[in-house]
Amino acid sequence: MFLFYSSPVSPVMEYEPSTKHVLQGRELIDYLVEKTASTTKNALIEREDRRNRRSTMLFSLITFVGISGLMGAAKLFIDRAVQERTKEFHAEMLSNAEQLERKIASMQLEAQALQKLLTDKIEAIADAIDHQVKMQVSEEASRGLMTLKHREQYHALKQFVAEIQEQVAENSFPENLLTAAVDTANQLSDATDIVQEPMFQEMIETLIDLLVRSDRVKDINRVEQATRETCLRSKRIALDLTDHYGQLIVSSPYPVETLQSEYEVFTRYARASRELKYPEKAIMWELFVEYKRTQYAKSPTTDEIVEMANTLNSADLRNFCYHIFLYSHPLHWEHTPDHEGQTLSKLVDKLLTDYPELRATVEQQMATAELRPLIEQLLATRKERQERIDAAQIETAAAPETEPSQTAEETPADNTLRR
Protein backbone atom coordinates (compact mmCIF):
# COMPACT_ATOMS: atom_id res chain seq x y z
CA MET A 1 0.00 0.00 0.00
CA PHE A 2 1.30 3.47 -0.88
CA LEU A 3 0.81 6.40 1.44
CA PHE A 4 0.73 9.95 0.16
CA TYR A 5 1.31 12.94 2.38
CA SER A 6 0.35 16.63 1.47
CA SER A 7 2.39 19.51 2.66
CA PRO A 8 0.73 21.62 5.32
CA VAL A 9 -0.05 25.22 4.39
CA SER A 10 1.64 27.70 6.60
CA PRO A 11 -0.66 30.16 8.28
CA VAL A 12 1.69 32.89 7.26
CA MET A 13 1.15 32.05 3.60
CA GLU A 14 -2.58 32.28 3.76
CA TYR A 15 -2.44 36.01 2.92
CA GLU A 16 -0.67 37.24 -0.16
CA PRO A 17 1.63 40.21 0.47
CA SER A 18 0.25 43.36 -0.78
CA THR A 19 2.32 45.90 -2.63
CA LYS A 20 0.25 48.46 -1.14
CA HIS A 21 2.15 48.17 2.15
CA VAL A 22 5.76 49.05 2.42
CA LEU A 23 7.80 47.17 4.99
CA GLN A 24 10.61 48.89 6.49
CA GLY A 25 13.19 48.34 9.15
CA ARG A 26 12.38 45.64 11.75
CA GLU A 27 9.22 44.43 10.10
CA LEU A 28 11.10 43.83 6.88
CA ILE A 29 13.63 41.71 8.63
CA ASP A 30 10.93 39.71 10.36
CA TYR A 31 9.11 39.22 7.13
CA LEU A 32 12.18 37.95 5.36
CA VAL A 33 13.04 35.59 8.18
CA GLU A 34 9.54 34.23 8.31
CA LYS A 35 9.36 33.79 4.55
CA THR A 36 12.71 32.00 4.49
CA ALA A 37 11.67 29.73 7.29
CA SER A 38 8.42 28.96 5.55
CA THR A 39 10.14 28.17 2.28
CA THR A 40 12.69 25.96 4.02
CA LYS A 41 10.02 24.16 5.90
CA ASN A 42 8.02 23.47 2.79
CA ALA A 43 11.12 22.13 1.06
CA LEU A 44 11.89 19.85 3.98
CA ILE A 45 8.34 18.59 4.15
CA GLU A 46 8.30 17.84 0.42
CA ARG A 47 11.63 16.02 0.67
CA GLU A 48 10.35 13.99 3.64
CA ASP A 49 7.24 13.11 1.68
CA ARG A 50 9.29 11.83 -1.21
CA ARG A 51 11.48 9.79 1.19
CA ASN A 52 8.39 8.32 2.84
CA ARG A 53 6.88 7.41 -0.50
CA ARG A 54 10.09 5.68 -1.60
CA SER A 55 10.32 3.82 1.77
CA THR A 56 6.73 2.81 1.58
CA MET A 57 7.13 1.52 -1.96
CA LEU A 58 10.32 -0.33 -0.97
CA PHE A 59 8.74 -1.85 2.10
CA SER A 60 5.65 -2.78 0.13
CA LEU A 61 7.79 -4.50 -2.49
CA ILE A 62 9.86 -6.26 0.13
CA THR A 63 6.71 -7.29 1.98
CA PHE A 64 5.08 -8.61 -1.18
CA VAL A 65 8.17 -10.54 -2.15
CA GLY A 66 8.73 -11.80 1.39
CA ILE A 67 5.19 -12.95 1.93
CA SER A 68 5.17 -14.75 -1.41
CA GLY A 69 8.42 -16.48 -0.51
CA LEU A 70 7.23 -17.37 2.92
CA MET A 71 4.03 -18.71 1.48
CA GLY A 72 6.01 -20.76 -1.02
CA ALA A 73 8.35 -22.03 1.68
CA ALA A 74 5.43 -22.81 3.94
CA LYS A 75 3.68 -24.60 1.14
CA LEU A 76 6.82 -26.58 0.37
CA PHE A 77 7.25 -27.42 4.06
CA ILE A 78 3.64 -28.42 4.37
CA ASP A 79 3.88 -30.54 1.21
CA ARG A 80 6.94 -32.31 2.54
CA ALA A 81 5.32 -32.82 5.96
CA VAL A 82 2.15 -34.15 4.33
CA GLN A 83 4.19 -36.51 2.15
CA GLU A 84 6.21 -37.74 5.13
CA ARG A 85 3.07 -38.14 7.22
CA THR A 86 1.40 -39.91 4.32
CA LYS A 87 4.34 -42.28 4.05
CA GLU A 88 4.29 -42.88 7.82
CA PHE A 89 0.54 -43.41 7.78
CA HIS A 90 0.88 -45.77 4.82
CA ALA A 91 3.62 -47.72 6.63
CA GLU A 92 1.56 -47.75 9.82
CA MET A 93 -1.48 -49.00 7.91
CA LEU A 94 0.62 -51.75 6.33
CA SER A 95 1.96 -52.70 9.77
CA ASN A 96 -1.52 -52.64 11.26
CA ALA A 97 -2.81 -54.72 8.39
CA GLU A 98 -0.09 -57.31 8.99
CA GLN A 99 -0.78 -57.32 12.73
CA LEU A 100 -4.47 -57.61 12.02
CA GLU A 101 -3.85 -60.54 9.69
CA ARG A 102 -1.67 -62.21 12.29
CA LYS A 103 -4.33 -61.53 14.96
CA ILE A 104 -7.03 -62.95 12.72
CA ALA A 105 -4.90 -66.02 12.06
CA SER A 106 -4.23 -66.41 15.80
CA MET A 107 -7.92 -66.00 16.60
CA GLN A 108 -8.79 -68.58 13.98
CA LEU A 109 -6.33 -71.02 15.56
CA GLU A 110 -7.72 -70.25 19.02
CA ALA A 111 -11.24 -70.68 17.71
CA GLN A 112 -10.30 -74.04 16.20
CA ALA A 113 -8.62 -75.11 19.44
CA LEU A 114 -11.60 -73.90 21.48
CA GLN A 115 -13.97 -75.68 19.14
CA LYS A 116 -11.97 -78.87 19.52
CA LEU A 117 -11.85 -78.42 23.29
CA LEU A 118 -15.60 -77.82 23.43
CA THR A 119 -16.21 -80.78 21.17
CA ASP A 120 -14.04 -83.00 23.40
CA LYS A 121 -15.74 -81.59 26.47
CA ILE A 122 -19.20 -82.17 25.07
CA GLU A 123 -18.25 -85.69 24.07
CA ALA A 124 -16.77 -86.33 27.52
CA ILE A 125 -19.90 -84.95 29.20
CA ALA A 126 -22.08 -86.99 26.90
CA ASP A 127 -20.02 -90.10 27.69
CA ALA A 128 -20.18 -89.32 31.42
CA ILE A 129 -23.93 -88.77 31.26
CA ASP A 130 -24.35 -91.93 29.26
CA HIS A 131 -22.19 -93.83 31.75
CA GLN A 132 -24.04 -92.32 34.69
CA VAL A 133 -27.40 -93.13 33.16
CA LYS A 134 -26.26 -96.68 32.53
CA MET A 135 -24.94 -96.90 36.11
CA GLN A 136 -28.18 -95.50 37.49
CA VAL A 137 -30.21 -97.87 35.38
CA SER A 138 -27.96 -100.70 36.51
CA GLU A 139 -28.21 -99.60 40.14
CA GLU A 140 -31.97 -99.23 39.88
CA ALA A 141 -32.17 -102.66 38.31
CA SER A 142 -29.86 -104.10 40.99
CA ARG A 143 -31.82 -102.29 43.67
CA GLY A 144 -35.04 -103.58 42.23
CA LEU A 145 -33.68 -107.11 42.14
CA MET A 146 -32.32 -106.69 45.68
CA THR A 147 -35.66 -105.33 46.87
CA LEU A 148 -37.42 -108.26 45.24
CA LYS A 149 -34.93 -110.62 46.87
CA HIS A 150 -35.43 -108.92 50.25
CA ARG A 151 -39.18 -109.20 49.85
CA GLU A 152 -38.85 -112.90 49.15
CA GLN A 153 -36.58 -113.31 52.18
CA TYR A 154 -39.01 -111.27 54.28
CA HIS A 155 -41.91 -113.55 53.37
CA ALA A 156 -39.68 -116.58 53.91
CA LEU A 157 -38.79 -115.33 57.41
CA LYS A 158 -42.46 -114.73 58.13
CA GLN A 159 -43.21 -118.31 57.07
CA PHE A 160 -40.33 -119.71 59.15
CA VAL A 161 -41.48 -117.87 62.27
CA ALA A 162 -45.09 -119.01 61.80
CA GLU A 163 -44.01 -122.65 61.45
CA ILE A 164 -41.66 -122.32 64.44
CA GLN A 165 -44.52 -121.04 66.58
CA GLU A 166 -46.74 -123.91 65.47
CA GLN A 167 -44.10 -126.52 66.33
CA VAL A 168 -43.34 -124.92 69.69
CA ALA A 169 -47.06 -125.00 70.48
CA GLU A 170 -46.96 -128.76 69.73
CA ASN A 171 -43.99 -129.23 72.13
CA SER A 172 -41.62 -129.86 69.22
CA PHE A 173 -38.26 -128.13 68.97
CA PRO A 174 -37.83 -126.68 65.42
CA GLU A 175 -34.06 -126.64 65.25
CA ASN A 176 -33.77 -126.60 61.44
CA LEU A 177 -36.38 -123.88 61.11
CA LEU A 178 -34.58 -121.79 63.71
CA THR A 179 -31.34 -122.10 61.78
CA ALA A 180 -33.05 -121.08 58.53
CA ALA A 181 -34.77 -118.16 60.24
CA VAL A 182 -31.47 -116.93 61.72
CA ASP A 183 -29.77 -117.08 58.30
CA THR A 184 -32.64 -115.20 56.68
CA ALA A 185 -32.67 -112.51 59.40
CA ASN A 186 -28.94 -111.94 58.87
CA GLN A 187 -29.46 -111.53 55.11
CA LEU A 188 -32.04 -108.82 55.79
CA SER A 189 -29.67 -106.75 57.94
CA ASP A 190 -29.06 -104.17 55.17
CA ALA A 191 -32.65 -104.12 53.86
CA THR A 192 -33.69 -100.74 55.24
CA ASP A 193 -37.12 -100.89 53.62
CA ILE A 194 -37.80 -104.28 55.20
CA VAL A 195 -36.43 -103.32 58.61
CA GLN A 196 -39.00 -100.52 58.80
CA GLU A 197 -41.88 -102.98 58.32
CA PRO A 198 -43.96 -103.31 61.54
CA MET A 199 -44.09 -107.10 61.18
CA PHE A 200 -40.30 -107.33 60.98
CA GLN A 201 -39.83 -106.27 64.61
CA GLU A 202 -42.49 -108.73 65.74
CA MET A 203 -40.76 -111.56 63.87
CA ILE A 204 -37.37 -110.67 65.39
CA GLU A 205 -38.98 -110.55 68.84
CA THR A 206 -40.37 -114.07 68.37
CA LEU A 207 -37.07 -115.31 66.97
CA ILE A 208 -34.98 -113.83 69.80
CA ASP A 209 -37.40 -115.23 72.40
CA LEU A 210 -37.11 -118.76 70.99
CA LEU A 211 -33.32 -118.50 70.68
CA VAL A 212 -32.99 -117.32 74.28
CA ARG A 213 -35.32 -120.06 75.54
CA SER A 214 -33.25 -122.66 73.69
CA ASP A 215 -29.96 -121.03 74.78
CA ARG A 216 -28.49 -120.81 71.24
CA VAL A 217 -25.72 -118.36 72.08
CA LYS A 218 -24.05 -118.08 68.67
CA ASP A 219 -27.33 -117.58 66.85
CA ILE A 220 -28.38 -114.94 69.37
CA ASN A 221 -25.13 -113.06 68.76
CA ARG A 222 -25.62 -113.21 64.99
CA VAL A 223 -29.20 -111.94 65.08
CA GLU A 224 -28.34 -109.21 67.62
CA GLN A 225 -25.50 -107.90 65.46
CA ALA A 226 -27.56 -108.03 62.26
CA THR A 227 -30.71 -106.39 63.68
CA ARG A 228 -29.30 -104.28 66.51
CA GLU A 229 -31.37 -101.17 65.81
CA THR A 230 -34.56 -103.22 65.81
CA CYS A 231 -33.51 -105.00 69.02
CA LEU A 232 -32.82 -101.74 70.84
CA ARG A 233 -36.26 -100.38 69.90
CA SER A 234 -38.12 -103.40 71.25
CA LYS A 235 -39.03 -103.65 74.94
CA ARG A 236 -39.46 -107.41 74.67
CA ILE A 237 -36.07 -107.97 73.03
CA ALA A 238 -34.29 -105.62 75.44
CA LEU A 239 -35.64 -107.57 78.41
CA ASP A 240 -34.85 -110.94 76.81
CA LEU A 241 -31.26 -109.99 75.95
CA THR A 242 -30.65 -108.39 79.35
CA ASP A 243 -31.68 -111.72 80.88
CA HIS A 244 -29.64 -113.73 78.38
CA TYR A 245 -26.34 -111.87 78.65
CA GLY A 246 -26.75 -111.44 82.41
CA GLN A 247 -27.15 -115.20 82.78
CA LEU A 248 -24.12 -115.82 80.53
CA ILE A 249 -21.88 -113.57 82.62
CA VAL A 250 -23.08 -114.81 86.02
CA SER A 251 -22.94 -118.54 85.13
CA SER A 252 -19.58 -118.31 83.35
CA PRO A 253 -16.62 -119.87 85.21
CA TYR A 254 -14.47 -116.95 84.09
CA PRO A 255 -14.11 -113.58 85.84
CA VAL A 256 -16.29 -110.74 84.61
CA GLU A 257 -13.19 -108.83 83.43
CA THR A 258 -12.45 -111.54 80.83
CA LEU A 259 -15.97 -111.39 79.33
CA GLN A 260 -15.65 -108.00 77.68
CA SER A 261 -17.75 -108.71 74.58
CA GLU A 262 -20.61 -110.23 76.61
CA TYR A 263 -20.40 -107.42 79.18
CA GLU A 264 -20.55 -104.77 76.44
CA VAL A 265 -23.74 -106.25 74.96
CA PHE A 266 -25.19 -106.71 78.44
CA THR A 267 -24.68 -103.06 79.37
CA ARG A 268 -26.20 -102.00 76.02
CA TYR A 269 -29.48 -103.80 76.72
CA ALA A 270 -29.51 -102.98 80.42
CA ARG A 271 -29.39 -99.33 79.38
CA ALA A 272 -32.13 -99.97 76.80
CA SER A 273 -34.29 -101.55 79.52
CA ARG A 274 -33.95 -98.39 81.58
CA GLU A 275 -34.84 -96.20 78.62
CA LEU A 276 -37.89 -98.41 77.93
CA LYS A 277 -39.17 -97.89 81.50
CA TYR A 278 -37.97 -101.18 83.02
CA PRO A 279 -35.25 -100.02 85.43
CA GLU A 280 -35.80 -102.96 87.84
CA LYS A 281 -34.53 -105.41 85.22
CA ALA A 282 -31.31 -103.45 84.69
CA ILE A 283 -30.77 -102.92 88.44
CA MET A 284 -31.22 -106.63 89.28
CA TRP A 285 -28.74 -107.88 86.67
CA GLU A 286 -26.24 -105.11 87.40
CA LEU A 287 -26.40 -106.19 91.06
CA PHE A 288 -25.89 -109.85 90.13
CA VAL A 289 -22.98 -109.11 87.76
CA GLU A 290 -21.24 -106.77 90.21
CA TYR A 291 -21.72 -109.28 93.04
CA LYS A 292 -20.04 -111.94 90.91
CA ARG A 293 -17.23 -109.49 90.06
CA THR A 294 -16.45 -109.19 93.80
CA GLN A 295 -16.61 -113.02 94.15
CA TYR A 296 -19.86 -113.00 96.10
CA ALA A 297 -18.80 -110.32 98.53
CA LYS A 298 -20.29 -106.95 99.45
CA SER A 299 -18.69 -103.86 97.99
CA PRO A 300 -19.44 -100.13 97.83
CA THR A 301 -20.84 -100.69 94.33
CA THR A 302 -23.24 -103.44 95.40
CA ASP A 303 -24.25 -101.32 98.39
CA GLU A 304 -25.10 -98.46 96.06
CA ILE A 305 -27.07 -100.72 93.70
CA VAL A 306 -29.12 -102.11 96.63
CA GLU A 307 -29.86 -98.56 97.73
CA MET A 308 -30.89 -97.78 94.15
CA ALA A 309 -33.35 -100.71 94.27
CA ASN A 310 -34.94 -99.23 97.39
CA THR A 311 -35.72 -96.03 95.45
CA LEU A 312 -37.85 -97.86 92.87
CA ASN A 313 -41.56 -97.12 92.78
CA SER A 314 -43.92 -99.72 94.21
CA ALA A 315 -44.68 -101.48 90.89
CA ASP A 316 -41.02 -101.65 89.83
CA LEU A 317 -39.99 -102.81 93.32
CA ARG A 318 -42.54 -105.66 93.22
CA ASN A 319 -41.22 -106.72 89.81
CA PHE A 320 -37.63 -106.52 91.10
CA CYS A 321 -38.43 -108.74 94.12
CA TYR A 322 -40.42 -111.19 91.97
CA HIS A 323 -37.46 -111.78 89.67
CA ILE A 324 -35.07 -112.22 92.58
CA PHE A 325 -37.41 -114.91 93.94
CA LEU A 326 -37.66 -116.38 90.42
CA TYR A 327 -33.89 -116.94 90.29
CA SER A 328 -33.70 -118.21 93.87
CA HIS A 329 -34.44 -121.77 92.62
CA PRO A 330 -33.71 -123.31 89.17
CA LEU A 331 -37.12 -125.01 88.92
CA HIS A 332 -38.85 -121.65 89.12
CA TRP A 333 -37.73 -120.92 85.56
CA GLU A 334 -36.09 -124.08 84.13
CA HIS A 335 -37.66 -127.36 83.12
CA THR A 336 -34.53 -129.17 84.25
CA PRO A 337 -31.93 -127.61 86.57
CA ASP A 338 -28.53 -127.02 84.98
CA HIS A 339 -25.31 -125.25 85.88
CA GLU A 340 -26.73 -121.86 84.94
CA GLY A 341 -29.79 -122.25 87.15
CA GLN A 342 -27.80 -123.62 90.08
CA THR A 343 -25.21 -120.83 89.85
CA LEU A 344 -27.91 -118.15 89.88
CA SER A 345 -29.65 -119.83 92.82
CA LYS A 346 -26.38 -119.89 94.77
CA LEU A 347 -25.70 -116.22 93.98
CA VAL A 348 -29.19 -115.10 95.06
CA ASP A 349 -28.98 -117.05 98.33
CA LYS A 350 -25.56 -115.59 99.19
CA LEU A 351 -26.67 -112.09 98.16
CA LEU A 352 -29.76 -112.19 100.39
CA THR A 353 -27.59 -113.47 103.25
CA ASP A 354 -25.20 -110.53 102.87
CA TYR A 355 -28.11 -108.09 102.58
CA PRO A 356 -30.73 -109.13 105.15
CA GLU A 357 -32.65 -105.89 104.57
CA LEU A 358 -33.01 -106.88 100.92
CA ARG A 359 -34.22 -110.37 101.95
CA ALA A 360 -36.79 -108.73 104.23
CA THR A 361 -37.97 -106.53 101.35
CA VAL A 362 -38.33 -109.53 99.05
CA GLU A 363 -40.28 -111.53 101.64
CA GLN A 364 -42.50 -108.53 102.34
CA GLN A 365 -43.28 -108.08 98.66
CA MET A 366 -43.95 -111.82 98.22
CA ALA A 367 -46.72 -111.53 100.79
CA THR A 368 -48.51 -108.74 98.94
CA ALA A 369 -51.81 -109.41 97.18
CA GLU A 370 -50.21 -108.60 93.82
CA LEU A 371 -47.38 -111.16 94.09
CA ARG A 372 -48.87 -113.94 96.24
CA PRO A 373 -50.77 -115.62 93.35
CA LEU A 374 -47.64 -115.53 91.17
CA ILE A 375 -45.48 -116.93 93.95
CA GLU A 376 -47.95 -119.75 94.60
CA GLN A 377 -47.96 -120.55 90.89
CA LEU A 378 -44.15 -120.64 90.84
CA LEU A 379 -44.10 -123.00 93.83
CA ALA A 380 -46.69 -125.26 92.22
CA THR A 381 -44.71 -125.34 88.96
CA ARG A 382 -41.55 -126.07 90.92
CA LYS A 383 -43.23 -128.98 92.70
CA GLU A 384 -44.64 -130.37 89.47
CA ARG A 385 -41.29 -130.23 87.74
CA GLN A 386 -39.53 -131.83 90.68
CA GLU A 387 -42.03 -134.70 90.69
CA ARG A 388 -41.51 -135.17 86.96
CA ILE A 389 -37.74 -135.23 87.38
CA ASP A 390 -37.93 -137.70 90.28
CA ALA A 391 -40.22 -140.00 88.30
CA ALA A 392 -37.93 -139.86 85.29
CA GLN A 393 -34.93 -140.72 87.45
CA ILE A 394 -36.75 -143.72 88.99
CA GLU A 395 -37.78 -145.02 85.55
CA THR A 396 -34.27 -144.55 84.24
CA ALA A 397 -32.78 -146.47 87.16
CA ALA A 398 -35.30 -149.33 86.78
CA ALA A 399 -34.94 -149.68 82.99
CA PRO A 400 -32.27 -152.01 81.46
CA GLU A 401 -29.02 -150.28 80.75
CA THR A 402 -29.09 -151.36 77.09
CA GLU A 403 -32.43 -149.64 76.45
CA PRO A 404 -32.61 -145.87 76.63
CA SER A 405 -35.35 -144.43 78.74
CA GLN A 406 -38.30 -143.32 76.63
CA THR A 407 -39.29 -140.94 79.42
CA ALA A 408 -35.83 -139.42 79.54
CA GLU A 409 -35.87 -138.87 75.77
CA GLU A 410 -39.21 -137.11 75.95
CA THR A 411 -38.18 -134.93 78.88
CA PRO A 412 -37.88 -131.40 77.55
CA ALA A 413 -34.49 -129.84 78.13
CA ASP A 414 -34.86 -126.44 76.46
CA ASN A 415 -34.79 -124.58 79.82
CA THR A 416 -37.66 -122.32 78.80
CA LEU A 417 -37.47 -118.98 80.60
CA ARG A 418 -40.47 -118.19 82.79
CA ARG A 419 -40.72 -114.40 83.03
DASULLIN-V290132 format. One line per field, one symbol per residue. ss: DSSP state (A for helix, B for strand, O for the rest). phi: phi as a letter, one per 40 degrees, with the letter a starting at -180 (. if undefined). psi: psi as a letter, one per 20 degrees, with the letter a starting at -180 (. if undefined). Layout:
ss=???
phi=???
psi=???
This chain:
ss=OOOOOOOOOOAAAAOOOOOOOOOOOAAAAAAAAAAAAAAAAAAAAAAAAAAAAAAAAAAAAAAAAAAAAAAAAAAAAAAAAAAAAAAAAAAAAAAAAAAAAAAAAAAAAAAAAAAAAAAAAAAAAAAAAAAAAAAAAAAAAAAAAAAAAAAAAAAAAAAAAAAAAAAAAOOOOOAAAAAAAAAAAAAOOOOAAAAOOAAAAAAAAAAAAAAAAOOOAAAAAAAAAAOAAAAAAOAAAAAAAAAAAAAAAAAOOOOAAAOAAAAAAAAAAAAAAAAOOOAAAAAAAAAAAAAAAOOOOOOAAAAAAAAAAAOOOAAAAAAAAAAAAAOOOAAAOOOOOOAAAAAAAAAAAAAAAAOAAAAAAAAAAAOOAAAAAAAAAAAAAAAAAAAAAAAAAAAAAAOOOOOOOAAAAAOOOOOOOOO
phi=.bbbbbccccccccbccbccbbcagccccccccccccccccccccccccccccccccccccccccccccccccccccccccccccccccccccccccccccccccccccccccccccccccccccccccccccccccccccccccccccccccccccdcdccccccccccfbcccccccccccccccccbcccccccdccccccccccdcccccfcccccccccccbdcccccccccdcccccccccdcccccccdccbccccccdccccccccccgbccccccccccccccdcfgbcadccdccccccccccccccccdcccccdccadccbbcbcbccccccccccccccccbccccccccccccccccdccccccccccccccccccccccccccccccbcccccccccbcfdcbc
psi=pppppqpqpqhhjhppppiiqppqcghgghgggggghgggggggggghggghgggggghggggggggggggggggggggggggghgggggggggghgghgghgggghggggggggggggggggggggggggggggggggggghgggggghgghghggggggghghghhhjkpomgghgghhggghhhjhjnhhhhiphhgghghggggghhghjlngghggghghhkgggghhpgggggghggghghgghiqiqqhhilgghhghghghghhgghjkmhhgggghhggghhhhjllqqrhghghhghhhiiqrgghgghghghghgjiphihiqgpqahgghghggggghghghmhhhghgghghhiqhhhghhghgghggggghhgggghhhghghhqqhipqphghhipqkilppn.
